[in-house]
Amino acid sequence: MLLLLSPTRFEAAFLKGRKFTFHGRAGLRGEGWVWLEGGVGKVNTAISLAAFTQRRKFDRVLLFGIAGMYPDAGLQIGDAALAEKEIQADLGLKHGGMKGLGFPTLVLASDRYHNRFSLDRAFTAELSQTLKLPRKTFLTRDLVSENPTEARQLSRRWEADLENMEGAAFAQTCLWLGLKGAELRAVSNLAGVRDKTQWRIKQAVESLEHHILRII
């Protein structure tokens, strides 16, 4: 069984299934898959994923949604990409992250995570091959870039390609709970551009639809 998670309902408007609600969040059940509205931001995503999977078993979990793109990402508006790794960019010191504070965010056996979290390699590689999508470095913050200068600085500091508000929390939660997680994002705008007349949300959601419907 595949669990699909998106921050908002409009990012999954193309899905058709049997409706349900979970603590006020919208959900759909289909053949071999379940979709849940995770909520916007890191906290909403982490608690939704953890609570929903507590008593339900899923073989794989896929977070999908729209994202802002950094200038050197090598993508175009409407393009989609998979997360090879996620960066939690606003935790710890501004220029040193959690490692600069001297302790990890997550410890699993001998693995110590600070601000960078991997997604499931096998699941991500399979999706990359099936959907013919590149793997990129995603960056997560509760505060989005408010201008192009800030976006460029973040991109260079963390060597990141796409910006979002949920992915690092998703990746960390999957690691902690032992879930096989992957993340797919479609570019709706340039990160740091707050003029929404320049955003192409409809185009990005159509890209999500194209890819998601190929795997369910």
KOLPA-137426 format. One record per residue (C-alpha): x, y, z. Coordinates in nm, 3 decimals. Each point is the difference from the previous one (the first is absolute). Example, Ala and Ser with C-alpha at 12.3 -4.5 7.8 and 13.67 -1.06 7.14 Angstrom:
<pts>
<pt xx="1.230" yy="-0.450" zz="0.780"/>
<pt xx="0.137" yy="0.344" zz="-0.066"/>
</pts>
This chain:
<pts>
<pt xx="0.000" yy="0.000" zz="0.000"/>
<pt xx="0.129" yy="0.345" zz="-0.099"/>
<pt xx="-0.065" yy="0.305" zz="0.216"/>
<pt xx="-0.011" yy="0.329" zz="-0.190"/>
<pt xx="0.042" yy="0.321" zz="0.197"/>
<pt xx="-0.032" yy="0.358" zz="-0.124"/>
<pt xx="0.000" yy="0.322" zz="0.204"/>
<pt xx="-0.325" yy="0.130" zz="-0.148"/>
<pt xx="-0.311" yy="-0.132" zz="-0.168"/>
<pt xx="0.047" yy="0.198" zz="-0.322"/>
<pt xx="0.333" yy="-0.175" zz="-0.067"/>
<pt xx="-0.192" yy="-0.329" zz="-0.011"/>
<pt xx="-0.322" yy="0.124" zz="-0.162"/>
<pt xx="0.044" yy="-0.244" zz="-0.289"/>
<pt xx="-0.030" yy="-0.309" zz="0.226"/>
<pt xx="-0.332" yy="-0.184" zz="0.008"/>
<pt xx="-0.091" yy="-0.241" zz="0.279"/>
<pt xx="-0.217" yy="-0.071" zz="0.300"/>
<pt xx="0.002" yy="0.297" zz="0.236"/>
<pt xx="0.083" yy="-0.010" zz="0.369"/>
<pt xx="0.129" yy="0.238" zz="0.265"/>
<pt xx="0.277" yy="-0.042" zz="0.254"/>
<pt xx="0.006" yy="0.253" zz="0.286"/>
<pt xx="-0.153" yy="0.256" zz="-0.235"/>
<pt xx="0.236" yy="-0.077" zz="-0.289"/>
<pt xx="-0.141" yy="-0.113" zz="-0.334"/>
<pt xx="0.076" yy="-0.346" zz="-0.131"/>
<pt xx="-0.072" yy="-0.230" zz="-0.293"/>
<pt xx="0.018" yy="-0.376" zz="-0.040"/>
<pt xx="0.076" yy="-0.157" zz="-0.336"/>
<pt xx="0.105" yy="-0.337" zz="-0.134"/>
<pt xx="0.336" yy="-0.069" zz="0.161"/>
<pt xx="0.048" yy="0.353" zz="0.133"/>
<pt xx="-0.118" yy="0.249" zz="0.261"/>
<pt xx="0.039" yy="0.377" zz="-0.017"/>
<pt xx="0.009" yy="0.230" zz="0.302"/>
<pt xx="0.013" yy="0.377" zz="0.027"/>
<pt xx="0.309" yy="0.053" zz="0.213"/>
<pt xx="-0.028" yy="0.372" zz="0.067"/>
<pt xx="0.240" yy="0.284" zz="-0.077"/>
<pt xx="0.333" yy="0.016" zz="0.179"/>
<pt xx="0.234" yy="-0.234" zz="0.183"/>
<pt xx="-0.201" yy="-0.056" zz="0.317"/>
<pt xx="-0.324" yy="-0.080" zz="-0.184"/>
<pt xx="0.178" yy="-0.244" zz="-0.229"/>
<pt xx="0.185" yy="-0.182" zz="0.278"/>
<pt xx="-0.302" yy="-0.041" zz="0.228"/>
<pt xx="-0.233" yy="-0.100" zz="-0.283"/>
<pt xx="0.240" yy="-0.265" zz="-0.128"/>
<pt xx="0.085" yy="-0.136" zz="0.344"/>
<pt xx="-0.361" yy="-0.012" zz="0.120"/>
<pt xx="-0.146" yy="-0.149" zz="-0.316"/>
<pt xx="0.259" yy="-0.277" zz="-0.031"/>
<pt xx="-0.007" yy="-0.092" zz="0.370"/>
<pt xx="-0.261" yy="-0.273" zz="-0.048"/>
<pt xx="0.009" yy="-0.041" zz="-0.377"/>
<pt xx="0.265" yy="-0.181" zz="-0.202"/>
<pt xx="0.123" yy="0.149" zz="-0.325"/>
<pt xx="0.264" yy="-0.149" zz="-0.226"/>
<pt xx="0.105" yy="0.342" zz="-0.125"/>
<pt xx="-0.075" yy="0.368" zz="0.060"/>
<pt xx="0.021" yy="0.276" zz="-0.260"/>
<pt xx="-0.016" yy="0.370" zz="0.081"/>
<pt xx="-0.086" yy="0.216" zz="-0.301"/>
<pt xx="-0.073" yy="0.367" zz="-0.059"/>
<pt xx="0.117" yy="0.321" zz="-0.162"/>
<pt xx="0.329" yy="0.175" zz="0.071"/>
<pt xx="0.208" yy="0.308" zz="-0.068"/>
<pt xx="0.310" yy="-0.042" zz="-0.214"/>
<pt xx="0.343" yy="0.148" zz="0.056"/>
<pt xx="0.160" yy="0.162" zz="-0.308"/>
<pt xx="0.274" yy="-0.261" zz="-0.052"/>
<pt xx="-0.223" yy="-0.306" zz="0.038"/>
<pt xx="0.007" yy="-0.080" zz="-0.371"/>
<pt xx="-0.379" yy="-0.024" zz="-0.020"/>
<pt xx="-0.285" yy="0.196" zz="-0.153"/>
<pt xx="-0.338" yy="0.109" zz="0.136"/>
<pt xx="-0.227" yy="-0.304" zz="-0.009"/>
<pt xx="0.285" yy="-0.251" zz="0.016"/>
<pt xx="-0.007" yy="-0.265" zz="0.271"/>
<pt xx="0.280" yy="-0.156" zz="0.201"/>
<pt xx="0.054" yy="-0.254" zz="0.277"/>
<pt xx="0.180" yy="0.073" zz="0.325"/>
<pt xx="0.331" yy="-0.178" zz="0.034"/>
<pt xx="0.038" yy="0.164" zz="0.341"/>
<pt xx="-0.176" yy="0.263" zz="0.206"/>
<pt xx="0.158" yy="0.283" zz="0.195"/>
<pt xx="-0.149" yy="0.140" zz="0.321"/>
<pt xx="0.134" yy="0.352" zz="-0.054"/>
<pt xx="-0.142" yy="0.194" zz="0.295"/>
<pt xx="0.097" yy="-0.220" zz="0.293"/>
<pt xx="0.307" yy="0.077" zz="0.211"/>
<pt xx="0.249" yy="0.271" zz="-0.088"/>
<pt xx="-0.056" yy="0.212" zz="-0.309"/>
<pt xx="0.337" yy="-0.093" zz="-0.149"/>
<pt xx="0.077" yy="-0.318" zz="0.191"/>
<pt xx="-0.329" yy="-0.180" zz="0.035"/>
<pt xx="-0.037" yy="-0.263" zz="0.268"/>
<pt xx="0.359" yy="-0.119" zz="-0.038"/>
<pt xx="0.107" yy="0.350" zz="0.099"/>
<pt xx="-0.196" yy="-0.042" zz="0.324"/>
<pt xx="0.184" yy="-0.323" zz="0.069"/>
<pt xx="-0.277" yy="-0.259" zz="0.003"/>
<pt xx="-0.211" yy="-0.188" zz="-0.257"/>
<pt xx="-0.367" yy="0.034" zz="-0.085"/>
<pt xx="-0.052" yy="-0.375" zz="-0.040"/>
<pt xx="0.203" yy="-0.306" zz="0.100"/>
<pt xx="-0.076" yy="-0.340" zz="-0.152"/>
<pt xx="0.240" yy="-0.278" zz="0.101"/>
<pt xx="0.339" yy="0.129" zz="-0.116"/>
<pt xx="-0.145" yy="0.269" zz="-0.231"/>
<pt xx="-0.011" yy="0.358" zz="0.125"/>
<pt xx="-0.207" yy="0.256" zz="-0.190"/>
<pt xx="0.035" yy="0.376" zz="0.040"/>
<pt xx="-0.167" yy="0.204" zz="-0.275"/>
<pt xx="0.013" yy="-0.240" zz="-0.295"/>
<pt xx="-0.238" yy="-0.293" zz="-0.037"/>
<pt xx="0.000" yy="-0.265" zz="-0.269"/>
<pt xx="-0.307" yy="-0.141" zz="-0.171"/>
<pt xx="-0.037" yy="-0.371" zz="-0.071"/>
<pt xx="0.256" yy="-0.072" zz="-0.271"/>
<pt xx="-0.167" yy="-0.301" zz="-0.160"/>
<pt xx="-0.346" yy="0.159" zz="-0.017"/>
<pt xx="0.141" yy="0.328" zz="-0.131"/>
<pt xx="0.212" yy="-0.177" zz="-0.263"/>
<pt xx="-0.300" yy="-0.203" zz="-0.114"/>
<pt xx="-0.212" yy="0.314" zz="-0.036"/>
<pt xx="0.281" yy="0.180" zz="-0.180"/>
<pt xx="0.027" yy="-0.281" zz="-0.253"/>
<pt xx="-0.376" yy="-0.043" zz="-0.046"/>
<pt xx="-0.081" yy="0.371" zz="-0.029"/>
<pt xx="0.327" yy="0.108" zz="-0.165"/>
<pt xx="0.051" yy="0.270" zz="0.263"/>
<pt xx="0.326" yy="0.145" zz="0.135"/>
<pt xx="0.100" yy="-0.024" zz="0.363"/>
<pt xx="0.076" yy="0.330" zz="0.169"/>
<pt xx="0.082" yy="0.145" zz="0.341"/>
<pt xx="-0.307" yy="0.151" zz="0.168"/>
<pt xx="0.011" yy="0.264" zz="0.274"/>
<pt xx="-0.269" yy="0.046" zz="0.267"/>
<pt xx="-0.076" yy="0.306" zz="0.208"/>
<pt xx="-0.301" yy="0.125" zz="0.192"/>
<pt xx="0.075" yy="0.343" zz="-0.145"/>
<pt xx="0.018" yy="0.008" zz="-0.380"/>
<pt xx="0.248" yy="0.222" zz="-0.183"/>
<pt xx="-0.144" yy="0.349" zz="-0.023"/>
<pt xx="0.225" yy="0.135" zz="-0.275"/>
<pt xx="0.240" yy="-0.133" zz="-0.267"/>
<pt xx="0.310" yy="0.100" zz="0.199"/>
<pt xx="-0.107" yy="-0.206" zz="0.300"/>
<pt xx="-0.083" yy="-0.293" zz="-0.228"/>
<pt xx="0.343" yy="0.009" zz="-0.166"/>
<pt xx="0.174" yy="0.014" zz="0.339"/>
<pt xx="-0.190" yy="-0.302" zz="0.128"/>
<pt xx="0.059" yy="-0.194" zz="-0.318"/>
<pt xx="0.375" yy="0.061" zz="0.013"/>
<pt xx="0.036" yy="-0.055" zz="0.374"/>
<pt xx="-0.174" yy="-0.337" zz="-0.009"/>
<pt xx="0.065" yy="-0.098" zz="-0.366"/>
<pt xx="-0.373" yy="-0.044" zz="-0.052"/>
<pt xx="-0.226" yy="0.002" zz="-0.307"/>
<pt xx="-0.363" yy="0.025" zz="0.117"/>
<pt xx="-0.164" yy="0.168" zz="0.299"/>
<pt xx="-0.303" yy="-0.124" zz="0.192"/>
<pt xx="-0.154" yy="0.008" zz="0.349"/>
<pt xx="-0.052" yy="-0.370" zz="0.085"/>
<pt xx="0.253" yy="-0.239" zz="-0.151"/>
<pt xx="0.269" yy="-0.015" zz="0.268"/>
<pt xx="-0.258" yy="-0.076" zz="0.268"/>
<pt xx="-0.144" yy="-0.273" zz="-0.223"/>
<pt xx="0.344" yy="-0.152" zz="-0.063"/>
<pt xx="0.096" yy="0.011" zz="0.368"/>
<pt xx="-0.331" yy="-0.157" zz="0.106"/>
<pt xx="0.037" yy="-0.277" zz="-0.257"/>
<pt xx="0.350" yy="-0.078" zz="0.124"/>
<pt xx="-0.112" yy="-0.002" zz="0.364"/>
<pt xx="-0.302" yy="-0.224" zz="-0.065"/>
<pt xx="0.174" yy="-0.226" zz="-0.253"/>
<pt xx="-0.225" yy="0.101" zz="-0.288"/>
<pt xx="0.116" yy="-0.023" zz="-0.361"/>
<pt xx="-0.056" yy="0.359" zz="-0.104"/>
<pt xx="0.052" yy="0.197" zz="-0.321"/>
<pt xx="-0.085" yy="0.357" zz="-0.099"/>
<pt xx="-0.111" yy="0.143" zz="-0.334"/>
<pt xx="-0.035" yy="0.373" zz="-0.066"/>
<pt xx="-0.104" yy="0.204" zz="-0.305"/>
<pt xx="0.135" yy="0.352" zz="-0.048"/>
<pt xx="-0.262" yy="0.273" zz="0.022"/>
<pt xx="0.224" yy="0.306" zz="0.036"/>
<pt xx="0.348" yy="0.133" zz="0.054"/>
<pt xx="0.087" yy="0.000" zz="0.369"/>
<pt xx="0.002" yy="0.352" zz="0.139"/>
<pt xx="-0.253" yy="0.135" zz="-0.252"/>
<pt xx="-0.303" yy="0.096" zz="0.208"/>
<pt xx="-0.200" yy="0.150" zz="-0.289"/>
<pt xx="-0.254" yy="-0.277" zz="-0.051"/>
<pt xx="-0.093" yy="0.126" zz="-0.344"/>
<pt xx="0.333" yy="-0.154" zz="-0.103"/>
<pt xx="-0.081" yy="-0.334" zz="0.160"/>
<pt xx="-0.126" yy="-0.292" zz="-0.209"/>
<pt xx="-0.181" yy="-0.210" zz="0.258"/>
<pt xx="-0.246" yy="-0.152" zz="-0.248"/>
<pt xx="0.288" yy="-0.111" zz="-0.223"/>
<pt xx="0.183" yy="-0.152" zz="0.297"/>
<pt xx="-0.309" yy="-0.190" zz="0.120"/>
<pt xx="-0.054" yy="-0.132" zz="-0.354"/>
<pt xx="0.357" yy="-0.129" zz="0.012"/>
<pt xx="-0.071" yy="-0.171" zz="0.332"/>
<pt xx="-0.313" yy="-0.156" zz="-0.148"/>
<pt xx="0.195" yy="-0.134" zz="-0.298"/>
<pt xx="0.255" yy="-0.173" zz="0.221"/>
<pt xx="-0.215" yy="-0.115" zz="0.292"/>
<pt xx="-0.261" yy="-0.165" zz="-0.221"/>
<pt xx="0.275" yy="-0.206" zz="-0.162"/>
<pt xx="0.089" yy="-0.172" zz="0.326"/>
<pt xx="-0.339" yy="-0.070" zz="0.160"/>
</pts>
